[in-house]
C-alpha cells in the first residue's frame, strides 16, 4: 500500500470515529472520544480532533491541612497566596465553564488541586453537572478529613466515580506529623461512612485508591498500609515517592535510603499476596529503587516480588523504546492548574497555554502542544521533560540534549 493510499484509509477511519463522537451521548461520549484519541495517536497526528482522555483539575489552593511536604505550605507559596485576591485562589469562572464543557469527554476527570477539593466553592455544581450528564467519570483526590456522614452520602448519591484518599501512615502520631492538623481517626470514620452509604444505596461507586506518599519518616509503615487498605475497602494501594518541596526534608528523601526502601517494598508485596487489594508502585519510586542495580541484583529483586499483587519491576526497563512508546501524555493528558495554565503532566515545566487567555481548542492544538508532540515523534526529549523522575528520562541519564 502506498503512503498516499494508507493516509487516505486512515483519514476515512478517523472521519468515521469523529462522526461517532459527534453523535454520542451520556457515557458513550467518553468511549467515542477515547477511540478517536487512540486512533490519532497511532496515526501520529500532532493536531487532534479528540479531547484529552485523562484530565486533572486544580480547582483551588485552599486547604484544611498543612502537610509538611506540600508546596502549599512553603513560605514562598504562602506569600504568593496572600498577595492574591480571594477569587484567584480558585479557578476562574472562565476556566470553570471550560471544565464543565470538557467533562463528558475524558475517561477520568480528577479534581486534584494543591488544596482540598471539598473546599472549592463550586464543588456542588461540579457534582451536579456530573450527575446530570451521566458520564460516570468524575474522581477526586482528598485528605478525607472533611468527609462527614452527610458529605459521604452526597458523594455516593452524586455518582462520584473514584476517590484517591491521601493517607501516609497507619500510625496516628506519624500521620499527624506529616498531615499537620489532620486526624487519622477522621479519615477512618469517613471511609466507614462512604462504605455504609454504598451499601445502603446499593451503589457500586465510588471505588477507592489509598494514595500514600513515603519518605524516611513513614516508609516503615508501608507494609502495614496493606491491612489498612483492606480494612477500609480500598481496591488499590498506590505507593508514591515524596518529592522534596521543603528543603528541611531533604534528609528524609528516599533516595538517601534506597536499601530500606527496597526492603519495605518487598515486604509490602508479600503482605499483599492473596489479599483483595492491588498494590501499585509509582513509576518514580520504581525508578529510584532500581537505579544503580546490576543485572543480577535487578533479577534478584524481580524474583523477590514475583507473583505478588503488582510487580514493582514491571515495565521499568525502557531500553530501545521511542519517546512515543515511553510516554503518551502529550496526546491524551491535560492538567489544568488553578491559575488556568494547561500542561501535559504534573512533571514538566512546560505550559500549553492559559485558559484565562485562550480557548481550550487553541491550547490543545496550539504551538506548544503541537511542538511537544513533534518532539516526541522525532524522539527528542524536550527541555521541559529533562531531569524528571518519569519514564521519559529513564535510561537517558546524561544523554539528553
C-alpha positions in Angstrom: 0.0 0.0 0.0 1.4 3.4 -1.0 1.8 6.1 1.7 -0.9 8.2 0.0 -3.4 5.4 0.0 -2.5 4.5 3.5 -3.1 8.0 4.7 -6.4 8.1 2.8 -7.6 5.0 4.5 -6.5 6.4 7.9 -8.4 9.6 7.2 -11.6 7.7 6.5 -11.2 5.8 9.8 -10.7 9.0 11.7 -13.7 10.6 10.0 -15.9 7.7 11.0 -14.7 8.0 14.6 -15.3 11.8 14.6 -18.8 11.2 13.4 -19.4 8.7 16.2 -18.1 11.2 18.7 -20.5 14.0 17.4 -23.5 11.7 17.7 -22.6 10.1 21.1 -24.5 10.9 24.3 -24.0 10.1 28.0 -21.3 7.6 28.8 -20.8 6.9 25.1 -19.2 10.2 24.7 -16.1 9.2 26.6 -15.8 5.9 24.8 -16.1 7.6 21.4 -13.5 10.2 22.4 -11.1 7.6 23.7 -11.4 5.6 20.4 -10.7 8.7 18.3 -7.8 9.8 20.6 -6.1 6.4 20.4 -6.5 6.4 16.6 -5.0 9.8 16.3 -2.1 8.7 18.5 -1.4 5.6 16.4 -1.7 7.7 13.2 1.0 10.0 14.7 -1.3 13.1 14.4 0.0 16.3 16.1 -3.2 18.3 15.7 -6.1 16.4 17.4 -9.8 16.4 16.9 -10.2 14.4 20.1 -10.2 15.8 23.6 -7.9 14.5 26.4 -8.7 11.0 27.7 -7.4 12.0 31.2 -7.7 15.3 32.9 -6.6 16.7 36.3 -8.1 20.0 37.5 -6.5 22.1 40.2 -9.7 23.6 41.4 -8.4 25.6 44.5 -5.4 26.4 46.6 -7.3 26.4 49.9 -6.7 23.5 52.3 -7.7 22.4 55.7 -4.3 20.8 56.4 -0.7 22.0 56.4 1.2 18.9 55.2 4.9 19.3 55.9 6.0 18.0 52.5 3.5 20.1 50.4 4.4 23.0 48.2 1.4 24.8 49.5 2.9 25.1 53.0 6.2 26.7 51.8 6.8 30.3 52.9 7.2 31.3 49.2 3.8 29.8 48.3 2.1 31.3 51.3 3.5 34.7 50.4 2.2 34.2 46.8 -1.2 33.2 48.1 -1.5 36.2 50.5 -0.8 38.5 47.6 -3.7 37.1 45.6 -7.3 38.3 45.9 -9.5 35.5 47.2 -11.1 34.9 43.8 -7.7 33.9 42.4 -7.3 31.1 45.0 -9.8 29.1 42.8 -10.1 28.5 39.1 -11.8 31.5 37.4 -15.4 31.4 36.1 -14.0 31.2 32.5 -11.9 28.1 33.4 -14.8 26.6 35.3 -17.0 26.9 32.2 -14.3 25.2 30.1 -14.0 22.3 32.6 -17.8 21.9 32.6 -17.8 21.7 28.7 -15.0 19.2 28.7 -16.4 17.0 31.5 -18.2 14.4 29.2 -15.1 13.5 27.2 -12.3 12.1 29.4 -12.2 8.6 30.7 -11.4 10.2 34.1 -11.5 13.8 35.1 -9.9 14.2 38.6 -10.2 17.1 40.9 -6.6 17.2 42.1 -5.8 20.7 43.5 -2.9 21.8 45.5 -5.5 22.2 48.3 -8.6 20.2 49.2 -11.4 19.9 46.6 -14.1 19.8 49.2 -13.3 23.4 50.0 -13.8 24.5 46.4 -16.8 26.9 46.4 -18.4 25.3 43.3 -17.8 21.7 44.2 -21.5 21.1 44.5 -22.1 22.4 41.0 -19.4 20.1 39.6 -21.0 17.1 41.2 -24.4 18.2 39.9 -23.1 18.6 36.4 -21.6 15.2 36.6 -24.8 13.6 37.7 -26.8 15.4 35.0 -24.7 14.3 32.1 -24.3 10.7 33.4 -20.7 10.4 32.4 -19.6 8.4 35.5 -16.0 9.7 35.1 -15.5 12.2 37.9 -12.8 11.5 40.5 -11.1 13.5 43.2 -8.1 13.5 45.5 -8.9 14.2 49.1 -7.3 14.0 52.5 -10.8 12.9 53.7 -10.7 14.9 57.0 -13.7 16.9 55.8 -15.9 14.0 54.8 -18.7 13.9 57.2 -21.5 11.3 57.1 -23.6 13.9 55.2 -20.9 14.6 52.7 -20.3 10.8 52.2 -23.9 10.4 51.2 -23.6 13.4 48.8 -20.6 11.8 47.1 -22.3 8.4 46.7 -25.6 9.9 45.6 -23.7 12.3 43.2 -22.2 9.3 41.4 -18.6 10.2 42.3 -16.7 7.5 40.3 -13.5 7.3 42.3 -11.7 8.7 45.3 -8.0 8.9 45.8 -7.6 9.2 49.5 -4.3 10.5 50.8 -3.1 8.6 53.9 0.6 8.1 54.5 0.7 6.1 57.7 -1.5 3.9 59.9 0.3 5.3 63.0 -1.8 8.3 64.2 1.3 10.2 65.5 3.3 9.7 62.3 0.3 10.6 60.3 -0.3 13.8 62.2 3.4 14.8 61.9 3.1 14.7 58.1 -0.6 15.7 57.6 -0.4 18.6 60.1 -3.8 19.4 61.5 -5.2 16.1 60.3 -6.5 13.2 62.3 -6.3 9.6 61.2 -9.5 8.8 63.2 -11.5 11.3 61.0 -10.2 9.5 57.9 -11.2 6.1 59.1 -14.7 7.5 60.1 -15.0 9.0 56.6 -14.2 5.7 54.9 -16.7 3.9 57.2 -19.4 6.4 56.1 -18.6 6.0 52.4 -18.9 2.3 52.6 -22.1 2.5 54.7 -23.8 4.7 52.1 -22.7 2.5 49.2 -24.3 -0.5 51.0 -27.5 1.5 51.9 -28.0 2.8 48.4 -26.7 -0.3 46.6 -24.2 1.9 44.8 -21.0 0.5 43.2 -19.3 3.9 43.3 -17.1 5.5 44.3 -14.3 3.0 44.1 -11.3 4.0 46.1 -7.5 4.2 45.9 -5.3 4.6 49.0 -2.6 7.1 47.9 0.4 7.0 50.2 3.4 9.3 49.9 6.6 8.0 51.5 9.8 9.4 53.0 12.1 8.0 55.6 9.8 9.1 58.4 6.9 6.8 57.4 8.4 4.2 55.0 8.4 1.5 57.7 4.6 1.8 57.8 4.4 0.9 54.0 3.7 -2.8 54.6 1.1 -2.2 57.3 -0.8 0.1 55.0 -1.9 -3.0 53.0 -4.0 -4.1 56.0 -5.3 -0.5 56.4 -6.4 -0.6 52.7 -8.2 -3.9 53.1 -9.9 -2.9 56.3 -11.4 0.2 54.7 -12.4 -1.2 51.4 -9.7 0.3 49.1 -9.4 -1.6 45.8 -5.9 -0.1 45.0 -3.0 0.9 47.3 -0.8 3.4 45.4 2.8 3.7 46.8 4.2 7.0 45.9 7.6 8.8 46.3 7.7 12.0 48.3 9.4 14.6 46.1 11.3 17.2 48.0 9.5 20.5 48.0 10.5 21.5 51.5 14.3 21.7 51.8 14.1 20.8 55.5 13.0 17.3 54.5 16.0 16.7 52.2 17.5 14.1 54.5 14.2 12.1 54.5 14.1 11.8 50.8 14.1 8.0 50.0 16.9 8.5 47.5 19.1 8.6 50.6 17.5 5.4 52.0 17.3 3.1 49.0 18.2 -0.2 50.7 15.5 0.4 53.3 13.0 1.4 50.6 13.7 -1.9 48.6 13.2 -3.9 51.8 9.9 -2.2 52.6 8.6 -2.6 49.0 9.4 -6.3 49.0 7.7 -6.7 52.4 4.7 -4.8 51.1 4.3 -7.0 48.1 4.5 -10.1 50.3 1.9 -8.7 52.7 -0.5 -8.1 49.8 -0.3 -11.6 48.5 -3.8 -13.2 48.5 -5.5 -10.0 49.8 -8.3 -8.2 47.9 -6.2 -5.1 47.1 -3.9 -4.3 44.2 -0.6 -2.6 45.1 0.7 -0.2 42.5 4.3 1.1 42.9 4.5 4.6 41.4 6.9 4.9 38.4 9.1 7.5 40.2 9.6 5.1 43.2 10.3 2.2 40.8 13.0 4.1 39.0 14.5 5.2 42.3 14.8 1.7 43.8 16.2 0.1 40.7 18.8 2.8 39.9 22.3 1.6 40.1 21.4 -2.1 40.3 23.5 -4.6 38.3 21.6 -7.1 36.2 21.9 -9.9 38.8 20.7 -7.6 41.5 17.8 -6.5 39.4 16.9 -10.1 38.8 17.0 -10.9 42.5 14.6 -8.0 43.1 12.3 -9.3 40.4 12.4 -12.8 42.0 11.6 -11.3 45.4 8.5 -9.7 44.1 7.5 -12.3 41.5 3.8 -13.3 41.6 2.8 -10.5 44.0 -0.1 -8.1 43.6 1.8 -5.8 41.3 5.4 -6.5 40.3 7.2 -3.2 41.1 9.8 -4.1 38.4 7.1 -4.4 35.7 7.8 -2.1 32.7 10.7 -0.4 34.4 13.2 -1.1 31.6 12.5 1.1 28.6 15.7 0.5 26.7 15.1 0.6 22.9 11.7 2.3 23.3 11.0 5.5 21.5 9.6 8.5 23.4 6.2 7.9 22.0 6.3 4.4 23.4 7.5 5.6 26.8 5.0 8.4 27.2 1.7 9.2 25.5 0.9 12.2 27.8 1.1 15.0 25.1 -1.7 13.2 23.2 -4.1 12.1 26.0 -3.5 14.1 29.2 -4.3 17.6 30.3 -3.6 19.2 33.7 -5.4 22.5 34.3 -3.8 24.4 37.2 -5.7 26.8 39.5 -4.2 29.8 37.6 -5.6 28.4 34.3 -2.3 27.0 32.9 -2.9 23.9 30.9 0.0 21.4 31.0 0.7 17.9 29.6 1.5 16.4 33.0 2.5 17.3 36.6 6.2 16.8 36.0 7.0 19.0 33.1 7.7 22.7 33.4 6.0 23.5 30.1 2.6 25.1 29.7 0.5 24.6 26.6 -1.2 27.9 27.3 -3.5 29.6 29.8 -7.3 29.1 29.7 -7.9 32.6 31.0 -6.5 33.9 27.8 -7.2 31.3 25.2 -9.9 28.8 24.3 -9.1 25.2 25.0 -9.0 24.2 21.3 -6.4 26.9 20.7 -4.3 25.5 23.5 -4.8 21.8 22.8 -3.7 22.3 19.2 -1.5 25.4 19.8 2.1 25.9 19.1 3.5 24.5 22.4 1.3 21.3 22.3 1.9 20.6 18.6 5.6 21.3 19.1 5.9 18.8 22.0 4.1 16.1 20.0 6.5 16.7 17.1 9.5 16.5 19.5 8.2 13.1 20.8 7.7 11.9 17.2 11.3 12.9 16.4 12.5 11.1 19.6 13.8 14.3 21.1 13.3 14.9 24.8 12.1 18.5 25.3 14.0 20.5 27.8 10.8 20.7 30.0 10.9 16.9 30.3 14.5 16.6 31.3 15.8 15.5 34.7 12.4 14.3 35.9 11.5 11.1 37.8 9.5 9.7 35.0 9.6 7.3 32.0 10.9 9.9 29.6 14.2 10.3 31.5 14.7 6.6 32.3 17.7 5.1 30.5 18.7 8.5 29.1 20.7 9.9 32.1 23.5 12.0 30.8 22.5 11.6 27.1 19.9 14.4 26.8 20.5 17.4 24.5 
